[in-house]
Amino acid sequence: MEWEFDDMASTAYPLYSRAVVGDLCPDPVTPLTASAGVGAELGPAWAEVYAETGLRAMPGQGGQPRGSAEASARRADQLPVAMFGAYFYLNTTLLRLFGVYAAGADPMAFARQYLGERPDVPRQRDERPAMEAATDRLEGWVRGALSASPDRSEHTRAARRLIEVRAARPDLANGSDAALAARIGAVRGELREALRLYAHAELATAVASELLTRTTEDAGHPGQTGALVSGLGGAVTEQPTARLWEMARLIRHSDKLRQLFGQGLASVAAQLESARNGEVGRLRSALAGLRAEHGHHGPAEWELAAETWGTEPRLVLSVLDVLRRADDSADPSVRAEQRARRSAESTATVRRSMRGSPAAEERFDTSLAAASRWLLTRQRIRQVVSGLHHEQRLAARELGRRHVDTGLLDSIDQICMLLVGELDQFVAEPDRFGESLRMRAYDYHALATYQPPFVTLGQPPPVVRWPRGATAKTLVGRRGITGTAASPGSVTATAKVLRSAASPAGLHPGDVLVIPTAGPAWVPLLPSVGAVVADAGAALSELAVACRDLGIPCVVATVDATSRIGHGATVEVDGFAGTVRLTGRAEDAGRTPPARIADQPTSSSA
């Protein structure tokens, strides 16, 4: 099975991984996303940033794309991102080399910030392929990344442009098909620029964090980077977490709203539609404001076919259904303030150990300020990217909805099986595409049943040789599972294995959340959990950063925790050591999570 956008792996820069891109694009990429959305602009954006730094791959070193004419148009110098089996991969060879040239770091140590301590990542040092490096430009770029007062005008303009694009949104329901098709392409320029800023922020975050890590290690305080930059409030102020928590408190302390949620989410959604006054009306108003500003949030924000809070209210209602069960003591704002105080204490301890070395103190202060700033900047720009992508999604879904009504399409998401170059022809002669879109949708959903390898050295095996599905089994043995320590703390509680943030039913307050990815889709659930264990991710993943902000123990890069830990088993999560150990089994271990849970929160050692 081949997808028409699949690339050939580079022979000169052969190591690819799902790091970064896997957290943000956990699912296969549809043709419309690949040709008009994030998929069309992500690789060029990363390539542009590498060129800005003065470091880029030598021309002619990469593999050639295969497949359709659209795919063949992708240039070989767009190597930073590739697609295999409809899944995005980041060229990790280039990431490692960037760490060497830009940060002076060991190539493995630099990339470990994104890969964690996974056993499936090649451990040998890469031979350095031929690179073009403009030393002066690269040094200037690094100085800018570490500057205490950088020019933030670009990021401000990007955020303002998103507001303008939203404000200029036409009446989609009453516009023509041609206007909808035009809307999908109208924001590509802004999307490309936002993705460039995002790639810039990713690399700047890594450079600053690597320098901070080395500085604290030299001062005799290894493993302190996460503690030093935690508690910044990013998980609270830059995500909708605080507003969700307020709504969850409204529900928890209202007999009427608790009864309403007890009837199931379908009933909640139906009654909210008509509510205007009282507690239900207040909740409706708060929810409408949240969805207007954060409607792009969802389990796969960078996929146009995916449902989000803005297109499916029950996605956000399911989060509220989980959060309402948590005790008031789990208030994320209070927890972030506590972590901020601890971070300040850790900072003072490290700085005291550097007295007598002004150079070390200056390097420490510079890297700490830069790492803190870039972590928040990265989060803000990611929101801009997701918001712009959502504008494309809304137009595409309206076009799809119309042709579901005519009977041409079976489901709205089938519109995303179109290529951007086919949109005008589809508008003119839609009947020509019905059968082909159904066939593409069949292939796409077949691809989604395979598990992509996290890392590949050179061309990955054909998709049909990838594993399919996942069979849960209880973790056995005292050694348990080892991953990367991403947020300190120790918790023993019941494990709940979830495959998608879209279906959090069965998650009780204080449970250990066991998940496949470490992306932002999981962050809204964090106030309710006792600890987090993720197959993927690393110290710089958004989920790990949010866990540190909220003081939640977290272990990432476990590779296969979701298939080795039985649903309902009791596990001990050690966020200091990066380990997960089985302490007991539950009767429902390995079974499907219950559809609903009791209204009152359960007790937990968390």
N, C-alpha and C positions, 0 to 999 in steps of 0.2 A: 504494500500500500504506500503510495506517495501522495503528498499534498503539493499542490502546484506552486507553493511558495517555498518549498524546502531548498536549502542552500547546500553547497558543497563546502565541507570544512577546509579551513586554511591548512596548508602543509607546513608553513613557516611558523604559524601561531596556533598550534593545534589544540590547546586545552580550553574547553568550553564548560560552563556550568550554569545551573539554574539560579545561581546566587543573584540577588537583587530582583531580576526580572521574574523569577518564580514566585516571589512573595507578592508581586504586584499583578502578575498575569498567571494565576494558578491553573487556568484552563487552556485548552487549545484556542488558537486565534482564528476567528472567522475570516472569510475573504474580504468583507467590507472593512473590518478592523485592520487587516493586513495591508490593504491598499488605500484606505482613506483616513484611518484613525491612528492610534498610537503605533501600530505596526508599521505604518508607512514612514513615520518620522523618527522613531526611536533610534535606529541605527545611524542615520545621517546626523542626528543631534549629538550622539556620543562621538562620532568621527569628527565633528566640528570642534568639540571641546578638546579632544586630543590634539587637533591641529592648533588650537589656541594656545595650548601649553607648550607648543614647539616640539612635541613628540608625536610621531605618527609612523605607521607602517610604511615600509618601502613599497613603491608602486610595483604591482605585478606579483606580490608575494602571496596573495590570497587565492582561495578557490573560486571558481566561477559558479554563479547561481544556475539552477536548472529549472525546467518546467515551462510555464507560459511565457509569452512575450513580455508581460508585465513583470514577472519575476526576473527574466533575463536582463531587464533594464537596470536592475540593482547593480551598482558598481562594486568592483572588488575591493576598493579602498574603504567601503563601509563595513569594515570587519568587526567593530566592537560588539555588534549584535547579530546573531544568526538565528535561523529558524529550522528546526528539525522535527518532523512529525507534527507540524502545526503548533509547536511549543517554542517559546523564545529561549535563547541561550546567550549568555554574556561571554565574550571572549576573555577568558581568565588569564591567558598568557599575556595579553596586553595589560590587564590589570596588574599582574605581578611586575611586569617590566616598568610600568608607570611608577610603582612603589620604589623600585630601584633608582630610576633616574630622577624622580621628583622628590622623594623623601629620603633617599639614601638608605632605605630599609632592606633587610633580607626579603627576597621576593615572596617566600612562603609566609613570613610573618605579616607582611603587608596584606596579602590576600586573605589571610586567616580571619581578618576582621569581618569578611563577608562569607567565608566558607566554614568557619568554626574548625573543630578538630575531627572532621569526618574521616573515617578510615578509607572511604572510596575516593578520596582526592589524592592524586599522585604526590608522593613526598619528595621525589628527587628535585634538585634545583634545576630550573629550566636553563638550557643553553640560551644565550642571548642572541636571537636572530638579528639580522641587519635592521637597524632603525635609523631614522633621520631625527636628530635632536638639535634644536636650536637652543643652546645652553642659556644664553642671555634671556630669551623669552621664557624658558622653563623656570629659571630662577626668579624672574619677575612675577610669574604666575603664582609661585609658591609664596613669595613675599606678600602678594595681594591676599592670598587665602589666609595667611596668618596675621594680617593687619588688624589692629585693634579697632580701626574705624574705616571699614571698606565703603565703597560707593554702593549704596543699596538701591539706587535709582532704578536699575533694571528689574529688581524683584518687585519694587513698588509699582512700576508700570505694568508688569505682568498681572499683578493682583487687580489693579485698576481696570485693565483691559478685560478681565473676566467679568467684572461688574458691568462694564459697558456692553459686552456681548450678551449677557443675560437680559439687560434692560432693553436691548434691541431685538430680542427674540420676537419673531412675527407671530401672528395668530396661526399656530400650526394646524389647528383643527379646520380652519376655513381657507387655508392657502391651497394653491394648486399642487399637483404632484411634482411639477417642474420646480416650483419654489422650494418644496421639501428637499428635492435632490440637490438643489443649489445650496441650501442651508448646510447640508452635510459637508460640502467642500469649502464653505465660506470661512470656517475657522481654522483651516489647516495651517495658515501662516502663524497665527497666535499659538497653536498647538506645538508647532515646530520650535518656536522660540521658548516656550515654557519647558519643553523637554530638554532643550539645550541648557537652560538654567538649572534644571533638575540634575542632569548629568554633571554639570559643574559643581553643584552642591554635594553630590555623592563623592566625587573625587576630593573636594576640599575637606569634607568631613573626615575622609579616610586619612588624608595627609596630617591634619591637625590631631586626630586621635592617635595615630602612630607616633607622632612626636611626643605627645603627652605620655603615652605608654613607656617609651624609652626613657623619658626624663624621670618619671617616677620610679622606674626600675633602677636607674642609676643612683637614685637617692635612697635605695633600700626599701622601697614600698611597691613590690610587684603586684599586679592584679588590681590596682586601685582606680583605673580609668573610669570604669562604670560608676563606682561610688562617688567619684569627684564630680561628674557631670549629671548625676541623677537629681530628682526633685526640682527640676527646672519649671515644671508646670506644663510641659508640652502635651502630655497625655490629657491634661485637663483643659487648658486654655486654647490649644490649637486643634483639638479634636472636639466633637460635640458631646464629649463625656459629661461635662458639668450640666449641660441642659438636659441630657437624658436622665441624669441622676435626679434633678429637680422634678421631672415628670414622674419618675419612678416613686419619689417620696409622696407626690400628690396622690398616686394610685394607692400606695401602701397605707396611707393614713385616711383613706376614704372608704367607708363601708360600701357605698354605692359602686365605686370604681372597682373595688376588689371583687364584688359580686359579678360585675360586668366581665372582668377578665376571667373569672371562674367559668363563664359560659363558653370560652374558647375564642380564638383570635378572629375567626370569621364573623362571629356575633359582634365582637368589639368593632371591627372595621365597618360593619353595616350600621351600627348605632351611631358611630362617630360621623357618618356621612350626613345624618339629618340633625345632629345635635347643634343647638345654638346657645343655650343658656345652661346655668348650673355647673356642676363639677365636670360633667361630660363635655359641655361646651368649652370650658376652660382647657381641658385636655385637648380637645379638637383644635383650638386656636394655637396652643403651644406646639402641637404636632405639625400644623400647617406651616408655622414659622421655621421650624427645624427642617422640614422637607424642602422648603423654598431655598434655604441656604446650604443645606448639606444633602440635597437629593441625589448627589453623585455617589454617596456611600453605598457600599454593598459588598457581596462576597467576591466580585471580580470587576473592580471599577474600570480597569483598562481593557475591557471587552465590551464592544457595542451591543452584543446580543444578550448580555447579562442583565437580569433585573437589579434594580437599586431601590433605595428608600423612596426615590422620587417616582418610580414607576410601579412599585408594589408596596403599599403601606404596611402589609403584614410582616415585611422584613424588619422594619423598625419596631413594630408592635411586639415581635418575638423577642427583641432585645429588652424592651421594657418589661415584658412578662418575666424575664430572668432577673432583671435588676430590682423589681419591686419586692422580691422575696428576701433580698439582702437586708441585714440589720443596718440601722442608721450609723453605726460605728464604722461602716465601710466607706463613708463619705470620701470620694476621691480628692476633693480639695484639701481636706484635713490631712490625708495621707501624703499628698504632695508637699505640703508645708513641713511635715515631719521629716520627709526625705531631704528637703532643702536644708534643714537645720543640720542633719547628719552630714550632708555633703560639705557644708561650711566647716564643720568640725574636722572632717577628713582633710580638707584643703589646708586648714591651719596646721594640722599635724605634719603633713608632707612639707609645707613651707618651712616649718621650724627646723626640720632636719637638713635644710639647705642653707642655713645661716652660715655665713663665711664664704659663700660662693655666689656672688652677685650674678654671674653669667647663668648659673643653674636656675636661680630664682627667676630671672628674666625669661628664660626659655620655658620654665614651668608656667608662669603667669600668661605668657603669650599663647602657648598651646592650649591651656585650659580655657581661656576666653574664646579662642577660635573654635575649639571643639564644641563648646556650649552653643555658640552663635550659629555654627553651621548645622548642627542637629535640628535646631528650630527652623532655620531657613529651609533646609531640605524638606521638612514636613509641610511648611507653608506652600512651597512651590509644587509639591506633589498634589496638594489640594487644588491648586490652579489647573494643573494638567487634568486631573479627574473632572473638574468642573467644566472645562472646555470640551472634554470628551463627552460629557453628559449632554451638552448642547447638540452634538452630532447624534447621540443616542435618541434623544427625544424626537428629532426630525425623522430618523430612520424608523422608529417604532410607529409613528403616525402613518408613514407610508406603508409599512407592513400591515397595520391594523386595517387600513382601507382595503387592501387586497385579500385579507382574511374575510372581510365582509362580502367581497365579490365572489369568494370561493376559489380564487386563484392560488392562495397560499393556505397551508394547513395551520400555521402558527405564525405569530408576529415575528419571531426571531428568524424565520426563513428569509426575511428581506436581507439579512446580513450575510447570506450566501452569494450576494451579488458582488462583483468587482466594481470599484469606483468608475472604471472606464465603461461599464455597462449601464450605469444609472440612466443616462439620457435615452438610450435605446429602450430600456425597461419602461420609462415614462411614456415613450411613443408607442411601443408595442408590447405591453406587459404579457399578453397571452403567449408570446414566444418563449417565456422564461419559466413558466409554471413547473414543467416536468424537470428541467435541468436544476432548478433550485431545490426541488425535493430530493433529487439524487445527491446533490452536494450536501444537503442536510443529513442524509443517511450516512455518507462518508464521514462527515464531521462528527456526528454522534458516535460513530464507530471508533474514531480516533480517541475520543474522550474516555473510552473504556480501558485504554492502555496507560500504564504508568511510565512516564518518560524517565530515563536515567538522570540523576541529578548532575552527574559529571560525565564527560566523554573526552577521551584523548583521541582526536581525529574524528572521522566520520562515525556516528553512532550506528549500531545495527539497525536493520529494517524494523519498522514499527511492529510488524507482526511477530517479532521476536522479543518485544518488550513484555514484561509481566502484565497480567490483567487482573483487576480487582484486588482485594486484600482480604485475607482470612485471619481474623483475630485469634490469638492464642494467649493463654496466660503466661506472663513472664516467669521463667524458672531459674532458680539458682541464686546464690547469695551475691554474686558479682553484679547482677542486675544489668542495667543499661548505663552506658557512659556517653555523655555528650559534652557540650561546652557550657561552662558556668556563665550565665548571662545576667543574673540578678541574684544577690545573696539572700540567704534565709533558708530555713528548713521547715517543711510541712509534711505531716502524715495525714492523708485523707483519701476519700474515694475517687478513683480515676473515672473520668467520663471522656470517652473517645468520640470526637466529632470530626466528620470529614469535611463539612462545609459550615461557614459562619451563617449560612442561610437557615440552618436547622439546629438551633441551640436547645430545643426542647429536651428536658431531662437533666439540665444542668442545675444543680442545687448550690446554694451559697456555701463557699468553703471547699467545693470540689476541686480536684486537680484536673485542669483542662488539658487534654492530650490531643494534639492537632497536627496536620501534615505540613503546614506552612507557617511562616512568622510574619505575615504581612499585616497591614493596618486594618483589614476587615475584622480582625479578632479584638481589636483594642476596646470597642464599646462594651464588651462583655467582662472586661478585667475587674471592675469593682466588685463583682460577685464571686470571683474565684479565689481559691487559696494558693494555688501555684499553677505554673504553665510548663508543659513539656511539648516540644515541637520537633518533628522529624528534620526540618530544614532550619534555615536561619543562622545567625551568628550575632556577635556582640553589637553590631551596628544596625541590625534589623529593627524596624519600627516597633515591633512587638516587644523586643528585648528592652529597648529604650523606655517604652511606656511602663513595662514591669518595674524597671528601676525607679522611674518617677513615682510609682505608687507603692513601692516596697513589697512587691510580690515576687517570691522565689521563682526563678525561671531557668530551665535547662533547654538548650536548643542544639541543633545539629546531631540529634540522636540517630538519624538515618531511618530507623524502622520502629519507633516506639508505638506508633498507631497500630501496627500489626502484631506487636509482641505483648502489649498490655491489654488485658481483657477489660471490657467495659464493666465497671462495678468493682474491680479489684481494688484492694487497699494498697497504696504505694507511699513510700517515703521519698520526697523530692528534696535533694540537697543542692541548693543554689550556690553554695560555696564551692563544693567539690565537683559539681556538674554530673551528679549521679542520680539514678532513679532505681529504687530497690523495692521489690515486692515484700509486703509485710502480712498480707492476708488476702484470701479470695472471697468474692461475694457470689451469691447464688446466680446473679444475672451476669457474671463475667462472660464477655464475648457475645452477649445477646444484643438485640436491637434496643436502643434507648426507649424508655417509655414516652408516650406522646404527651402526657401531662404530668404535673407533679403537684403535691399538696401545696396549699396556699401559704402555710407558715414555713419559715426557713428552718433548715435542719441544723443541728449542732455540728461543729467542726473544730479541729485542733488549730485551724487557721485563725 
